[in-house]
């Protein structure tokens, strides 16, 4: 079997095949690399949420054909409400939880990173409308996708920590069902 790491008409890689397919579809429709990555990033947030979600950060390194690499740092700042007084006195905790609704990692920056990438794409001649770039992700969110083994395992393992987060159980364990492979 031929295993090529070079493709003259573009290539998209992602940790989930549906995200890679979303990006590749955009390239095939005439989109540029940034537009393909926005589509892939939106899809990965739906189909691989335990590792890449809209509640996290985004870091982009973009290498234009002519010029130095450009970075997008879509990492939010820590929340103002993450204070010692809040955690010790109001919540009765000795430490900040690593997960769940009281975790204080950062304010999500992923979606703002997509916005910056879209602006940059348009400056470089990109013409794909945002609704097309998000189309596959919206479809996956609406219609569902098969749950990966890793997603099922991590959802079950982390449920005690995440179950209190608003909306988590309704989305990831509808009707009380545990995540499972389909």
C-alpha positions as CSV (number, residue, x, y, z in Angstrom):
1,X,0.0,0.0,0.0
2,X,1.3,3.5,-0.9
3,X,1.7,5.6,2.2
4,X,2.1,9.2,1.1
5,X,2.8,12.1,3.4
6,X,2.6,14.6,0.5
7,X,-0.5,15.6,-1.4
8,X,-0.2,18.1,-4.2
9,X,-3.9,19.3,-3.8
10,X,-3.9,19.4,0.0
11,X,-4.2,17.2,3.0
12,X,-6.1,17.4,6.3
13,X,-5.2,15.4,9.4
14,X,-7.0,15.3,12.7
15,X,-7.4,12.9,15.6
16,X,-10.8,11.9,14.4
17,X,-11.6,10.9,10.8
18,X,-14.8,12.9,10.6
19,X,-13.0,16.1,11.4
20,X,-10.3,15.4,8.7
21,X,-13.1,14.7,6.2
22,X,-14.8,18.0,7.1
23,X,-11.6,19.9,6.3
24,X,-10.9,17.9,3.2
25,X,-14.4,18.6,1.9
26,X,-13.8,22.4,2.3
27,X,-10.6,22.1,0.3
28,X,-12.3,20.1,-2.5
29,X,-15.0,22.9,-2.6
30,X,-12.3,25.5,-3.2
31,X,-11.7,26.7,0.3
32,X,-8.2,27.6,1.5
33,X,-6.2,25.9,4.3
34,X,-7.5,28.2,7.1
35,X,-11.1,27.6,6.0
36,X,-10.4,23.8,6.0
37,X,-9.0,24.0,9.5
38,X,-12.0,26.0,10.8
39,X,-14.3,23.3,9.5
40,X,-12.1,20.5,11.0
41,X,-11.8,22.3,14.3
42,X,-15.6,22.8,14.5
43,X,-16.2,19.1,13.7
44,X,-13.5,17.9,16.1
45,X,-15.2,19.8,18.9
46,X,-18.4,17.8,18.3
47,X,-17.0,14.3,17.5
48,X,-14.0,14.3,19.9
49,X,-15.2,16.6,22.7
50,X,-13.2,15.0,25.5
51,X,-10.0,16.2,23.9
52,X,-11.0,19.2,21.7
53,X,-14.0,21.2,22.7
54,X,-15.4,24.7,22.4
55,X,-14.8,25.0,26.2
56,X,-11.1,25.0,25.8
57,X,-8.3,26.9,24.2
58,X,-6.9,27.0,20.7
59,X,-3.4,27.5,19.5
60,X,-2.7,28.0,15.8
61,X,0.6,28.2,14.0
62,X,0.0,29.3,10.4
63,X,2.8,29.4,7.8
64,X,1.9,31.7,5.0
65,X,3.4,31.0,1.5
66,X,5.4,34.2,1.8
67,X,6.5,35.4,5.2
68,X,7.1,34.4,8.7
69,X,4.8,32.0,10.7
70,X,1.8,33.6,12.4
71,X,0.4,32.5,15.7
72,X,-3.2,32.7,17.0
73,X,-3.3,32.4,20.8
74,X,-6.9,31.7,21.6
75,X,-6.3,31.0,25.3
76,X,-8.6,32.9,27.6
77,X,-7.5,34.4,30.9
78,X,-8.3,32.8,34.3
79,X,-11.8,33.8,35.5
80,X,-12.1,36.7,37.9
81,X,-14.2,34.6,40.2
82,X,-11.4,32.2,40.9
83,X,-10.3,33.6,44.3
84,X,-9.1,32.1,47.5
85,X,-12.1,33.6,49.3
86,X,-14.5,32.0,46.9
87,X,-13.0,28.5,47.0
88,X,-12.2,28.4,50.8
89,X,-15.0,30.4,52.3
90,X,-17.9,30.2,49.9
91,X,-17.4,26.7,48.5
92,X,-15.7,25.1,51.5
93,X,-12.8,23.7,49.4
94,X,-9.1,23.4,50.2
95,X,-8.1,23.3,46.5
96,X,-9.5,24.2,43.1
97,X,-11.1,21.2,41.4
98,X,-9.4,20.1,38.2
99,X,-12.7,19.5,36.4
100,X,-16.3,20.3,36.6
101,X,-18.2,23.6,37.1
102,X,-15.9,24.9,39.8
103,X,-12.7,24.3,37.8
104,X,-10.8,27.5,37.0
105,X,-8.5,26.7,34.2
106,X,-9.2,29.5,31.7
107,X,-12.1,31.2,30.0
108,X,-12.7,29.4,26.8
109,X,-10.9,30.9,23.8
110,X,-11.5,28.3,21.0
111,X,-14.3,30.0,19.2
112,X,-12.6,33.4,19.2
113,X,-9.6,31.6,17.6
114,X,-11.9,30.4,14.8
115,X,-13.1,34.0,14.4
116,X,-9.5,35.3,14.0
117,X,-8.6,32.5,11.6
118,X,-11.7,33.3,9.5
119,X,-10.7,37.0,9.4
120,X,-7.2,36.0,8.3
121,X,-8.6,33.7,5.7
122,X,-10.7,36.4,4.2
123,X,-7.6,38.7,4.0
124,X,-6.0,35.9,2.0
125,X,-8.9,35.6,-0.4
126,X,-11.0,33.1,1.4
127,X,-14.6,33.2,0.4
128,X,-16.3,30.3,2.1
129,X,-19.2,31.4,4.2
130,X,-19.1,30.6,7.9
131,X,-22.3,28.6,7.8
132,X,-20.6,26.2,5.3
133,X,-17.5,25.9,7.5
134,X,-19.7,24.9,10.4
135,X,-22.1,22.8,8.4
136,X,-20.6,19.4,9.1
137,X,-20.2,20.1,12.9
138,X,-23.8,21.3,13.1
139,X,-24.9,18.1,11.4
140,X,-22.9,15.9,13.7
141,X,-24.3,17.7,16.7
142,X,-27.8,17.5,15.5
143,X,-27.8,13.9,14.2
144,X,-25.1,12.4,16.5
145,X,-22.1,10.3,15.8
146,X,-20.8,6.9,16.9
147,X,-19.0,7.3,20.3
148,X,-15.4,6.3,20.3
149,X,-14.0,3.8,22.8
150,X,-12.0,6.6,24.4
151,X,-15.0,8.9,24.7
152,X,-17.1,6.2,26.3
153,X,-14.4,5.4,28.8
154,X,-13.6,9.0,29.7
155,X,-17.2,10.0,30.0
156,X,-17.8,7.1,32.5
157,X,-14.6,7.9,34.4
158,X,-15.1,11.6,34.7
159,X,-18.9,11.6,35.3
160,X,-18.6,12.1,39.0
161,X,-16.5,15.3,38.4
162,X,-18.5,16.6,35.4
163,X,-22.0,15.5,36.4
164,X,-22.6,18.8,38.2
165,X,-21.7,21.0,35.2
166,X,-24.8,22.5,33.8
167,X,-26.0,20.5,30.8
168,X,-23.3,17.9,30.9
169,X,-25.5,14.9,31.9
170,X,-28.3,15.9,29.5
171,X,-25.9,15.9,26.5
172,X,-23.5,13.1,27.4
173,X,-25.7,10.7,29.3
174,X,-29.2,11.4,27.9
175,X,-31.9,9.7,30.1
176,X,-29.2,8.5,32.4
177,X,-27.6,6.3,29.8
178,X,-23.8,5.8,30.0
179,X,-21.7,6.6,27.0
180,X,-21.1,3.4,25.0
181,X,-19.8,2.2,21.7
182,X,-22.6,2.0,19.1
